[in-house]
């Protein structure tokens, strides 16, 4: 069974993979100029991922 650090690392790796998949899918890493709608979408996704990472960290360290 994973310890607290293993669970935290797993959560952070999954958040990073989710960020990469969403960013590639939205075209954030393409050479074309991103549309304003895409930039707003990616900003919202980044905020959501930060919230998930922070909540996961709090749960791992304090429970």
N, CA, C, O and CB atoms as a CASP TS submission, in Angstrom:
PFRMAT TS
TARGET T0000
AUTHOR 0000-0000-0000
METHOD Language model
MODEL 1
PARENT N/A
ATOM      1  N   UNK     1       0.831  -1.178   0.000  1.00  0.00           N
ATOM      2  CA  UNK     1       0.000   0.000   0.000  1.00  0.00           C
ATOM      3  C   UNK     1       0.881   1.248   0.000  1.00  0.00           C
ATOM      4  O   UNK     1       1.959   1.267   0.595  1.00  0.00           O
ATOM      5  CB  UNK     1      -0.949  -0.006   1.209  1.00  0.00           C
ATOM      6  N   UNK     2       0.404   2.276  -0.672  1.00  0.00           N
ATOM      7  CA  UNK     2       1.167   3.516  -0.755  1.00  0.00           C
ATOM      8  C   UNK     2       1.054   4.309   0.539  1.00  0.00           C
ATOM      9  O   UNK     2       0.013   4.327   1.196  1.00  0.00           O
ATOM     10  CB  UNK     2       0.688   4.361  -1.936  1.00  0.00           C
ATOM     11  N   UNK     3       2.155   4.962   0.881  1.00  0.00           N
ATOM     12  CA  UNK     3       2.129   5.871   2.023  1.00  0.00           C
ATOM     13  C   UNK     3       1.591   7.219   1.610  1.00  0.00           C
ATOM     14  O   UNK     3       1.144   7.401   0.478  1.00  0.00           O
ATOM     15  CB  UNK     3       3.521   6.023   2.629  1.00  0.00           C
ATOM     16  N   UNK     4       1.633   8.153   2.518  1.00  0.00           N
ATOM     17  CA  UNK     4       1.116   9.497   2.231  1.00  0.00           C
ATOM     18  C   UNK     4       1.896  10.171   1.106  1.00  0.00           C
ATOM     19  O   UNK     4       1.308  10.821   0.243  1.00  0.00           O
ATOM     20  CB  UNK     4       1.168  10.365   3.489  1.00  0.00           C
ATOM     21  N   UNK     5       3.218  10.016   1.117  1.00  0.00           N
ATOM     22  CA  UNK     5       4.033  10.659   0.078  1.00  0.00           C
ATOM     23  C   UNK     5       3.743  10.040  -1.281  1.00  0.00           C
ATOM     24  O   UNK     5       3.696  10.749  -2.286  1.00  0.00           O
ATOM     25  CB  UNK     5       5.536  10.538   0.408  1.00  0.00           C
ATOM     26  N   UNK     6       3.548   8.729  -1.323  1.00  0.00           N
ATOM     27  CA  UNK     6       3.223   8.060  -2.581  1.00  0.00           C
ATOM     28  C   UNK     6       1.900   8.516  -3.147  1.00  0.00           C
ATOM     29  O   UNK     6       1.759   8.703  -4.355  1.00  0.00           O
ATOM     30  CB  UNK     6       3.199   6.570  -2.386  1.00  0.00           C
ATOM     31  N   UNK     7       0.926   8.695  -2.266  1.00  0.00           N
ATOM     32  CA  UNK     7      -0.378   9.181  -2.703  1.00  0.00           C
ATOM     33  C   UNK     7      -0.271  10.606  -3.224  1.00  0.00           C
ATOM     34  O   UNK     7      -0.879  10.938  -4.242  1.00  0.00           O
ATOM     35  CB  UNK     7      -1.394   9.110  -1.557  1.00  0.00           C
ATOM     36  N   UNK     8       0.493  11.453  -2.543  1.00  0.00           N
ATOM     37  CA  UNK     8       0.681  12.834  -2.988  1.00  0.00           C
ATOM     38  C   UNK     8       1.359  12.880  -4.351  1.00  0.00           C
ATOM     39  O   UNK     8       0.945  13.639  -5.228  1.00  0.00           O
ATOM     40  CB  UNK     8       1.506  13.620  -1.962  1.00  0.00           C
ATOM     41  N   UNK     9       2.390  12.078  -4.530  1.00  0.00           N
ATOM     42  CA  UNK     9       3.090  12.040  -5.817  1.00  0.00           C
ATOM     43  C   UNK     9       2.146  11.563  -6.917  1.00  0.00           C
ATOM     44  O   UNK     9       2.159  12.103  -8.023  1.00  0.00           O
ATOM     45  CB  UNK     9       4.332  11.120  -5.737  1.00  0.00           C
ATOM     46  N   UNK    10       1.336  10.564  -6.620  1.00  0.00           N
ATOM     47  CA  UNK    10       0.370  10.063  -7.598  1.00  0.00           C
ATOM     48  C   UNK    10      -0.630  11.142  -7.985  1.00  0.00           C
ATOM     49  O   UNK    10      -0.935  11.310  -9.166  1.00  0.00           O
ATOM     50  CB  UNK    10      -0.367   8.843  -7.045  1.00  0.00           C
ATOM     51  N   UNK    11      -1.138  11.869  -7.009  1.00  0.00           N
ATOM     52  CA  UNK    11      -2.095  12.948  -7.292  1.00  0.00           C
ATOM     53  C   UNK    11      -1.443  14.013  -8.175  1.00  0.00           C
ATOM     54  O   UNK    11      -2.041  14.456  -9.156  1.00  0.00           O
ATOM     55  CB  UNK    11      -2.611  13.585  -5.971  1.00  0.00           C
ATOM     56  N   UNK    12      -0.231  14.420  -7.834  1.00  0.00           N
ATOM     57  CA  UNK    12       0.438  15.471  -8.601  1.00  0.00           C
ATOM     58  C   UNK    12       0.794  15.014 -10.008  1.00  0.00           C
ATOM     59  O   UNK    12       0.711  15.804 -10.948  1.00  0.00           O
ATOM     60  CB  UNK    12       1.691  15.926  -7.879  1.00  0.00           C
ATOM     61  N   UNK    13       1.188  13.757 -10.171  1.00  0.00           N
ATOM     62  CA  UNK    13       1.489  13.234 -11.509  1.00  0.00           C
ATOM     63  C   UNK    13       0.220  13.181 -12.355  1.00  0.00           C
ATOM     64  O   UNK    13       0.248  13.529 -13.535  1.00  0.00           O
ATOM     65  CB  UNK    13       2.130  11.828 -11.416  1.00  0.00           C
ATOM     66  N   UNK    14      -0.886  12.750 -11.764  1.00  0.00           N
ATOM     67  CA  UNK    14      -2.143  12.717 -12.505  1.00  0.00           C
ATOM     68  C   UNK    14      -2.602  14.119 -12.901  1.00  0.00           C
ATOM     69  O   UNK    14      -3.119  14.315 -14.001  1.00  0.00           O
ATOM     70  CB  UNK    14      -3.222  12.031 -11.676  1.00  0.00           C
ATOM     71  N   UNK    15      -2.419  15.087 -12.017  1.00  0.00           N
ATOM     72  CA  UNK    15      -2.773  16.476 -12.347  1.00  0.00           C
ATOM     73  C   UNK    15      -1.897  16.978 -13.495  1.00  0.00           C
ATOM     74  O   UNK    15      -2.393  17.642 -14.405  1.00  0.00           O
ATOM     75  CB  UNK    15      -2.614  17.399 -11.102  1.00  0.00           C
ATOM     76  N   UNK    16      -0.609  16.668 -13.458  1.00  0.00           N
ATOM     77  CA  UNK    16       0.301  17.081 -14.536  1.00  0.00           C
ATOM     78  C   UNK    16      -0.094  16.431 -15.859  1.00  0.00           C
ATOM     79  O   UNK    16      -0.127  17.103 -16.890  1.00  0.00           O
ATOM     80  CB  UNK    16       1.757  16.718 -14.183  1.00  0.00           C
ATOM     81  N   UNK    17      -0.392  15.132 -15.843  1.00  0.00           N
ATOM     82  CA  UNK    17      -0.812  14.454 -17.068  1.00  0.00           C
ATOM     83  C   UNK    17      -2.117  15.030 -17.599  1.00  0.00           C
ATOM     84  O   UNK    17      -2.266  15.201 -18.809  1.00  0.00           O
ATOM     85  CB  UNK    17      -0.967  12.956 -16.820  1.00  0.00           C
ATOM     86  N   UNK    18      -3.056  15.330 -16.725  1.00  0.00           N
ATOM     87  CA  UNK    18      -4.316  15.933 -17.135  1.00  0.00           C
ATOM     88  C   UNK    18      -4.063  17.294 -17.779  1.00  0.00           C
ATOM     89  O   UNK    18      -4.674  17.625 -18.795  1.00  0.00           O
ATOM     90  CB  UNK    18      -5.268  16.072 -15.930  1.00  0.00           C
ATOM     91  N   UNK    19      -3.162  18.084 -17.188  1.00  0.00           N
ATOM     92  CA  UNK    19      -2.816  19.392 -17.756  1.00  0.00           C
ATOM     93  C   UNK    19      -2.239  19.235 -19.165  1.00  0.00           C
ATOM     94  O   UNK    19      -2.629  19.952 -20.087  1.00  0.00           O
ATOM     95  CB  UNK    19      -1.807  20.126 -16.846  1.00  0.00           C
ATOM     96  N   UNK    20      -1.315  18.300 -19.321  1.00  0.00           N
ATOM     97  CA  UNK    20      -0.691  18.106 -20.636  1.00  0.00           C
ATOM     98  C   UNK    20      -1.703  17.654 -21.685  1.00  0.00           C
ATOM     99  O   UNK    20      -1.684  18.141 -22.816  1.00  0.00           O
ATOM    100  CB  UNK    20       0.437  17.083 -20.537  1.00  0.00           C
ATOM    101  N   UNK    21      -2.577  16.736 -21.322  1.00  0.00           N
ATOM    102  CA  UNK    21      -3.568  16.239 -22.280  1.00  0.00           C
ATOM    103  C   UNK    21      -4.525  17.351 -22.687  1.00  0.00           C
ATOM    104  O   UNK    21      -4.814  17.516 -23.872  1.00  0.00           O
ATOM    105  CB  UNK    21      -4.353  15.057 -21.686  1.00  0.00           C
ATOM    106  N   UNK    22      -5.014  18.107 -21.727  1.00  0.00           N
ATOM    107  CA  UNK    22      -5.940  19.198 -22.038  1.00  0.00           C
ATOM    108  C   UNK    22      -5.244  20.271 -22.869  1.00  0.00           C
ATOM    109  O   UNK    22      -5.832  20.795 -23.814  1.00  0.00           O
ATOM    110  CB  UNK    22      -6.509  19.814 -20.743  1.00  0.00           C
ATOM    111  N   UNK    23      -3.999  20.603 -22.530  1.00  0.00           N
ATOM    112  CA  UNK    23      -3.275  21.640 -23.261  1.00  0.00           C
ATOM    113  C   UNK    23      -2.991  21.222 -24.696  1.00  0.00           C
ATOM    114  O   UNK    23      -3.159  22.017 -25.621  1.00  0.00           O
ATOM    115  CB  UNK    23      -1.972  21.970 -22.553  1.00  0.00           C
ATOM    116  N   UNK    24      -2.562  19.983 -24.886  1.00  0.00           N
ATOM    117  CA  UNK    24      -2.327  19.506 -26.252  1.00  0.00           C
ATOM    118  C   UNK    24      -3.626  19.464 -27.038  1.00  0.00           C
ATOM    119  O   UNK    24      -3.652  19.825 -28.214  1.00  0.00           O
ATOM    120  CB  UNK    24      -1.677  18.116 -26.236  1.00  0.00           C
ATOM    121  N   UNK    25      -4.699  19.029 -26.401  1.00  0.00           N
ATOM    122  CA  UNK    25      -5.989  18.958 -27.067  1.00  0.00           C
ATOM    123  C   UNK    25      -6.525  20.325 -27.449  1.00  0.00           C
ATOM    124  O   UNK    25      -7.182  20.469 -28.480  1.00  0.00           O
ATOM    125  CB  UNK    25      -6.978  18.258 -26.189  1.00  0.00           C
ATOM    126  N   UNK    26      -6.252  21.325 -26.631  1.00  0.00           N
ATOM    127  CA  UNK    26      -6.726  22.681 -26.911  1.00  0.00           C
ATOM    128  C   UNK    26      -5.792  23.429 -27.842  1.00  0.00           C
ATOM    129  O   UNK    26      -6.123  24.523 -28.300  1.00  0.00           O
ATOM    130  CB  UNK    26      -6.886  23.456 -25.622  1.00  0.00           C
ATOM    131  N   UNK    27      -4.633  22.860 -28.130  1.00  0.00           N
ATOM    132  CA  UNK    27      -3.697  23.504 -29.049  1.00  0.00           C
ATOM    133  C   UNK    27      -2.842  24.565 -28.400  1.00  0.00           C
ATOM    134  O   UNK    27      -2.413  25.499 -29.077  1.00  0.00           O
ATOM    135  CB  UNK    27      -4.439  24.108 -30.180  1.00  0.00           C
ATOM    136  N   UNK    28      -2.583  24.457 -27.128  1.00  0.00           N
ATOM    137  CA  UNK    28      -1.794  25.468 -26.423  1.00  0.00           C
ATOM    138  C   UNK    28      -0.330  25.433 -26.845  1.00  0.00           C
ATOM    139  O   UNK    28       0.361  26.449 -26.770  1.00  0.00           O
ATOM    140  CB  UNK    28      -1.904  25.266 -24.916  1.00  0.00           C
ATOM    141  N   UNK    29       0.144  24.281 -27.285  1.00  0.00           N
ATOM    142  CA  UNK    29       1.550  24.157 -27.656  1.00  0.00           C
ATOM    143  C   UNK    29       1.767  24.249 -29.161  1.00  0.00           C
ATOM    144  O   UNK    29       2.875  24.001 -29.637  1.00  0.00           O
ATOM    145  CB  UNK    29       2.102  22.850 -27.144  1.00  0.00           C
ATOM    146  N   UNK    30       0.732  24.602 -29.917  1.00  0.00           N
ATOM    147  CA  UNK    30       0.886  24.740 -31.368  1.00  0.00           C
ATOM    148  C   UNK    30       1.510  26.094 -31.696  1.00  0.00           C
ATOM    149  O   UNK    30       1.528  27.005 -30.869  1.00  0.00           O
ATOM    150  CB  UNK    30      -0.481  24.585 -32.086  1.00  0.00           C
ATOM    151  N   UNK    31       2.011  26.200 -32.894  1.00  0.00           N
ATOM    152  CA  UNK    31       2.691  27.443 -33.296  1.00  0.00           C
ATOM    153  C   UNK    31       1.705  28.525 -33.713  1.00  0.00           C
ATOM    154  O   UNK    31       2.072  29.696 -33.814  1.00  0.00           O
ATOM    155  CB  UNK    31       3.658  27.167 -34.443  1.00  0.00           C
ATOM    156  N   UNK    32       0.468  28.143 -33.953  1.00  0.00           N
ATOM    157  CA  UNK    32      -0.541  29.136 -34.311  1.00  0.00           C
ATOM    158  C   UNK    32      -0.932  29.947 -33.089  1.00  0.00           C
ATOM    159  O   UNK    32      -0.788  29.498 -31.952  1.00  0.00           O
ATOM    160  CB  UNK    32      -1.779  28.461 -34.924  1.00  0.00           C
ATOM    161  N   UNK    33      -1.428  31.148 -33.344  1.00  0.00           N
ATOM    162  CA  UNK    33      -1.890  32.007 -32.245  1.00  0.00           C
ATOM    163  C   UNK    33      -3.170  31.423 -31.663  1.00  0.00           C
ATOM    164  O   UNK    33      -4.094  31.075 -32.399  1.00  0.00           O
ATOM    165  CB  UNK    33      -2.126  33.473 -32.733  1.00  0.00           C
ATOM    166  N   UNK    34      -3.220  31.318 -30.339  1.00  0.00           N
ATOM    167  CA  UNK    34      -4.392  30.750 -29.668  1.00  0.00           C
ATOM    168  C   UNK    34      -5.539  31.759 -29.655  1.00  0.00           C
ATOM    169  O   UNK    34      -5.323  32.964 -29.524  1.00  0.00           O
ATOM    170  CB  UNK    34      -4.038  30.322 -28.224  1.00  0.00           C
ATOM    171  N   UNK    35      -6.751  31.251 -29.793  1.00  0.00           N
ATOM    172  CA  UNK    35      -7.930  32.103 -29.757  1.00  0.00           C
ATOM    173  C   UNK    35      -8.191  32.552 -28.322  1.00  0.00           C
ATOM    174  O   UNK    35      -7.783  31.873 -27.380  1.00  0.00           O
ATOM    175  CB  UNK    35      -9.162  31.363 -30.332  1.00  0.00           C
ATOM    176  N   UNK    36      -8.859  33.676 -28.147  1.00  0.00           N
ATOM    177  CA  UNK    36      -9.178  34.147 -26.786  1.00  0.00           C
ATOM    178  C   UNK    36     -10.031  33.150 -26.001  1.00  0.00           C
ATOM    179  O   UNK    36      -9.873  33.019 -24.787  1.00  0.00           O
ATOM    180  CB  UNK    36      -9.903  35.484 -26.856  1.00  0.00           C
ATOM    181  N   UNK    37     -10.945  32.441 -26.696  1.00  0.00           N
ATOM    182  CA  UNK    37     -11.775  31.456 -26.006  1.00  0.00           C
ATOM    183  C   UNK    37     -10.909  30.319 -25.466  1.00  0.00           C
ATOM    184  O   UNK    37     -11.138  29.822 -24.363  1.00  0.00           O
ATOM    185  CB  UNK    37     -12.861  30.901 -26.953  1.00  0.00           C
ATOM    186  N   UNK    38      -9.921  29.920 -26.247  1.00  0.00           N
ATOM    187  CA  UNK    38      -9.031  28.846 -25.828  1.00  0.00           C
ATOM    188  C   UNK    38      -8.190  29.281 -24.642  1.00  0.00           C
ATOM    189  O   UNK    38      -7.966  28.498 -23.720  1.00  0.00           O
ATOM    190  CB  UNK    38      -8.132  28.410 -26.984  1.00  0.00           C
ATOM    191  N   UNK    39      -7.725  30.518 -24.656  1.00  0.00           N
ATOM    192  CA  UNK    39      -6.931  31.028 -23.535  1.00  0.00           C
ATOM    193  C   UNK    39      -7.752  31.057 -22.249  1.00  0.00           C
ATOM    194  O   UNK    39      -7.253  30.691 -21.186  1.00  0.00           O
ATOM    195  CB  UNK    39      -6.398  32.433 -23.851  1.00  0.00           C
ATOM    196  N   UNK    40      -9.010  31.491 -22.341  1.00  0.00           N
ATOM    197  CA  UNK    40      -9.885  31.516 -21.165  1.00  0.00           C
ATOM    198  C   UNK    40     -10.146  30.100 -20.661  1.00  0.00           C
ATOM    199  O   UNK    40     -10.156  29.851 -19.456  1.00  0.00           O
ATOM    200  CB  UNK    40     -11.218  32.217 -21.495  1.00  0.00           C
ATOM    201  N   UNK    41     -10.359  29.173 -21.603  1.00  0.00           N
ATOM    202  CA  UNK    41     -10.594  27.778 -21.235  1.00  0.00           C
ATOM    203  C   UNK    41      -9.384  27.207 -20.511  1.00  0.00           C
ATOM    204  O   UNK    41      -9.534  26.560 -19.475  1.00  0.00           O
ATOM    205  CB  UNK    41     -10.916  26.937 -22.479  1.00  0.00           C
ATOM    206  N   UNK    42      -8.194  27.435 -21.038  1.00  0.00           N
ATOM    207  CA  UNK    42      -6.979  26.909 -20.411  1.00  0.00           C
ATOM    208  C   UNK    42      -6.719  27.559 -19.055  1.00  0.00           C
ATOM    209  O   UNK    42      -6.225  26.905 -18.136  1.00  0.00           O
ATOM    210  CB  UNK    42      -5.777  27.125 -21.327  1.00  0.00           C
ATOM    211  N   UNK    43      -7.049  28.839 -18.928  1.00  0.00           N
ATOM    212  CA  UNK    43      -6.901  29.501 -17.634  1.00  0.00           C
ATOM    213  C   UNK    43      -7.836  28.869 -16.606  1.00  0.00           C
ATOM    214  O   UNK    43      -7.441  28.643 -15.462  1.00  0.00           O
ATOM    215  CB  UNK    43      -7.185  31.013 -17.762  1.00  0.00           C
ATOM    216  N   UNK    44      -9.071  28.584 -17.010  1.00  0.00           N
ATOM    217  CA  UNK    44     -10.022  27.930 -16.106  1.00  0.00           C
ATOM    218  C   UNK    44      -9.547  26.531 -15.725  1.00  0.00           C
ATOM    219  O   UNK    44      -9.673  26.122 -14.570  1.00  0.00           O
ATOM    220  CB  UNK    44     -11.411  27.854 -16.755  1.00  0.00           C
ATOM    221  N   UNK    45      -9.003  25.799 -16.694  1.00  0.00           N
ATOM    222  CA  UNK    45      -8.488  24.461 -16.415  1.00  0.00           C
ATOM    223  C   UNK    45      -7.303  24.547 -15.460  1.00  0.00           C
ATOM    224  O   UNK    45      -7.185  23.726 -14.550  1.00  0.00           O
ATOM    225  CB  UNK    45      -8.077  23.749 -17.721  1.00  0.00           C
ATOM    226  N   UNK    46      -6.432  25.520 -15.652  1.00  0.00           N
ATOM    227  CA  UNK    46      -5.284  25.677 -14.754  1.00  0.00           C
ATOM    228  C   UNK    46      -5.727  25.983 -13.326  1.00  0.00           C
ATOM    229  O   UNK    46      -5.156  25.454 -12.372  1.00  0.00           O
ATOM    230  CB  UNK    46      -4.363  26.789 -15.261  1.00  0.00           C
ATOM    231  N   UNK    47      -6.736  26.829 -13.174  1.00  0.00           N
ATOM    232  CA  UNK    47      -7.251  27.147 -11.846  1.00  0.00           C
ATOM    233  C   UNK    47      -7.836  25.890 -11.201  1.00  0.00           C
ATOM    234  O   UNK    47      -7.596  25.625 -10.023  1.00  0.00           O
ATOM    235  CB  UNK    47      -8.319  28.265 -11.926  1.00  0.00           C
ATOM    236  N   UNK    48      -8.600  25.120 -11.971  1.00  0.00           N
ATOM    237  CA  UNK    48      -9.173  23.888 -11.457  1.00  0.00           C
ATOM    238  C   UNK    48      -8.085  22.907 -11.034  1.00  0.00           C
ATOM    239  O   UNK    48      -8.204  22.281  -9.982  1.00  0.00           O
ATOM    240  CB  UNK    48     -10.078  23.251 -12.502  1.00  0.00           C
ATOM    241  N   UNK    49      -7.036  22.762 -11.824  1.00  0.00           N
ATOM    242  CA  UNK    49      -5.959  21.832 -11.500  1.00  0.00           C
ATOM    243  C   UNK    49      -5.193  22.273 -10.254  1.00  0.00           C
ATOM    244  O   UNK    49      -4.783  21.436  -9.449  1.00  0.00           O
ATOM    245  CB  UNK    49      -5.002  21.703 -12.681  1.00  0.00           C
ATOM    246  N   UNK    50      -5.001  23.566 -10.093  1.00  0.00           N
ATOM    247  CA  UNK    50      -4.332  24.063  -8.889  1.00  0.00           C
ATOM    248  C   UNK    50      -5.185  23.769  -7.662  1.00  0.00           C
ATOM    249  O   UNK    50      -4.664  23.368  -6.621  1.00  0.00           O
ATOM    250  CB  UNK    50      -4.052  25.580  -9.000  1.00  0.00           C
ATOM    251  N   UNK    51      -6.493  23.967  -7.782  1.00  0.00           N
ATOM    252  CA  UNK    51      -7.392  23.668  -6.663  1.00  0.00           C
ATOM    253  C   UNK    51      -7.338  22.180  -6.319  1.00  0.00           C
ATOM    254  O   UNK    51      -7.286  21.817  -5.144  1.00  0.00           O
ATOM    255  CB  UNK    51      -8.842  24.087  -7.001  1.00  0.00           C
ATOM    256  N   UNK    52      -7.350  21.321  -7.337  1.00  0.00           N
ATOM    257  CA  UNK    52      -7.272  19.875  -7.098  1.00  0.00           C
ATOM    258  C   UNK    52      -5.962  19.514  -6.417  1.00  0.00           C
ATOM    259  O   UNK    52      -5.951  18.707  -5.487  1.00  0.00           O
ATOM    260  CB  UNK    52      -7.413  19.098  -8.418  1.00  0.00           C
ATOM    261  N   UNK    53      -4.848  20.104  -6.869  1.00  0.00           N
ATOM    262  CA  UNK    53      -3.543  19.801  -6.268  1.00  0.00           C
ATOM    263  C   UNK    53      -3.475  20.290  -4.820  1.00  0.00           C
ATOM    264  O   UNK    53      -2.937  19.598  -3.956  1.00  0.00           O
ATOM    265  CB  UNK    53      -2.411  20.442  -7.093  1.00  0.00           C
ATOM    266  N   UNK    54      -4.013  21.464  -4.557  1.00  0.00           N
ATOM    267  CA  UNK    54      -3.984  22.007  -3.191  1.00  0.00           C
ATOM    268  C   UNK    54      -4.864  21.173  -2.258  1.00  0.00           C
ATOM    269  O   UNK    54      -4.449  20.843  -1.147  1.00  0.00           O
ATOM    270  CB  UNK    54      -4.450  23.482  -3.183  1.00  0.00           C
ATOM    271  N   UNK    55      -6.059  20.836  -2.698  1.00  0.00           N
ATOM    272  CA  UNK    55      -6.954  20.033  -1.870  1.00  0.00           C
ATOM    273  C   UNK    55      -6.360  18.646  -1.634  1.00  0.00           C
ATOM    274  O   UNK    55      -6.436  18.118  -0.524  1.00  0.00           O
ATOM    275  CB  UNK    55      -8.342  19.917  -2.529  1.00  0.00           C
ATOM    276  N   UNK    56      -5.773  18.060  -2.668  1.00  0.00           N
ATOM    277  CA  UNK    56      -5.123  16.763  -2.505  1.00  0.00           C
ATOM    278  C   UNK    56      -3.985  16.827  -1.514  1.00  0.00           C
ATOM    279  O   UNK    56      -3.829  15.930  -0.685  1.00  0.00           O
ATOM    280  CB  UNK    56      -4.613  16.260  -3.831  1.00  0.00           C
ATOM    281  N   UNK    57      -3.183  17.884  -1.588  1.00  0.00           N
ATOM    282  CA  UNK    57      -2.072  18.046  -0.646  1.00  0.00           C
ATOM    283  C   UNK    57      -2.576  18.211   0.780  1.00  0.00           C
ATOM    284  O   UNK    57      -2.032  17.613   1.708  1.00  0.00           O
ATOM    285  CB  UNK    57      -1.212  19.248  -1.036  1.00  0.00           C
ATOM    286  N   UNK    58      -3.607  19.017   0.956  1.00  0.00           N
ATOM    287  CA  UNK    58      -4.169  19.213   2.289  1.00  0.00           C
ATOM    288  C   UNK    58      -4.714  17.901   2.846  1.00  0.00           C
ATOM    289  O   UNK    58      -4.492  17.580   4.014  1.00  0.00           O
ATOM    290  CB  UNK    58      -5.276  20.276   2.253  1.00  0.00           C
ATOM    291  N   UNK    59      -5.413  17.156   2.027  1.00  0.00           N
ATOM    292  CA  UNK    59      -5.969  15.892   2.490  1.00  0.00           C
ATOM    293  C   UNK    59      -4.879  14.896   2.856  1.00  0.00           C
ATOM    294  O   UNK    59      -5.011  14.167   3.838  1.00  0.00           O
ATOM    295  CB  UNK    59      -6.874  15.299   1.429  1.00  0.00           C
ATOM    296  N   UNK    60      -3.792  14.859   2.066  1.00  0.00           N
ATOM    297  CA  UNK    60      -2.724  13.912   2.343  1.00  0.00           C
ATOM    298  C   UNK    60      -1.974  14.297   3.619  1.00  0.00           C
ATOM    299  O   UNK    60      -1.644  13.429   4.426  1.00  0.00           O
ATOM    300  CB  UNK    60      -1.758  13.839   1.157  1.00  0.00           C
ATOM    301  N   UNK    61      -1.708  15.563   3.803  1.00  0.00           N
ATOM    302  CA  UNK    61      -0.896  15.968   4.947  1.00  0.00           C
ATOM    303  C   UNK    61      -1.674  16.057   6.260  1.00  0.00           C
ATOM    304  O   UNK    61      -1.086  15.879   7.326  1.00  0.00           O
ATOM    305  CB  UNK    61      -0.265  17.291   4.662  1.00  0.00           C
ATOM    306  N   UNK    62      -2.967  16.325   6.211  1.00  0.00           N
ATOM    307  CA  UNK    62      -3.711  16.552   7.447  1.00  0.00           C
ATOM    308  C   UNK    62      -4.689  15.453   7.810  1.00  0.00           C
ATOM    309  O   UNK    62      -5.336  15.535   8.854  1.00  0.00           O
ATOM    310  CB  UNK    62      -4.445  17.821   7.347  1.00  0.00           C
ATOM    311  N   UNK    63      -4.817  14.423   6.979  1.00  0.00           N
ATOM    312  CA  UNK    63      -5.715  13.317   7.340  1.00  0.00           C
ATOM    313  C   UNK    63      -4.934  12.053   7.552  1.00  0.00           C
ATOM    314  O   UNK    63      -5.514  11.013   7.862  1.00  0.00           O
ATOM    315  CB  UNK    63      -6.776  13.097   6.266  1.00  0.00           C
TER
END
